[in-house]
Amino acid sequence: MTEIDAKIDALVPSWLNVPEIAEQLDVEVTRVRQLIKEGQLIAVRRGENRVLMVPADFIGDGKIVKGLAGTLNLLKDDGFSDEEALEWLFTPDESLPGTPVQALCENRGTEVKRRAQALAV
C-alpha cells in the first residue's frame, strides 16, 4: 500500500464496489464504468484484489451527490489526480465546516466549488 493509499483509506469512511454502485443507482455496471470514465465519479483500486471502489459518500438517495461531477471537473482542471481529489474532498475544512464531500451531501455545492476554483489561483 502506498502512502497516498493509506492516507485515503484513513480519510474515506466507506467504499462501494462497481456492482454495489450500479445497484444503488439502479443502472447497469457498464453505465457505472461509463460514469467513472466520464469523470462523474472517482474510483480507485483497493484491497488485495485491487477491486475498483468508489467512496460510498458519493451516492445519496439513489443518485450521484449533486455538485460532485462539477467539483471533480474543477479539481481535474486544477491538475489534481484522482487520489489527490479524493484527499481534498475528504479532508476537513474548518471554513466549510466539515469536509467538502459532506458539504456536497448537504447541498452546499456552491461553497465547495468556490474553494475548488480558488485552488487554481
TANOR-V404766 format. One record per helix or strand of 3 or more residues. SS is the DSSP state (H for helix, E for strand). FROM is the first residue (numbers start at 0). TO is the last residue. If there is no record, write none. Layout:
BEGIN
ss:SS from:FROM to:TO
ss:SS from:FROM to:TO
END
This chain:
BEGIN
ss:H from:2 to:10
ss:E from:14 to:16
ss:H from:17 to:24
ss:H from:28 to:36
ss:E from:43 to:45
ss:E from:50 to:54
ss:H from:55 to:57
ss:H from:67 to:76
ss:H from:81 to:89
ss:H from:99 to:104
ss:H from:108 to:118
END
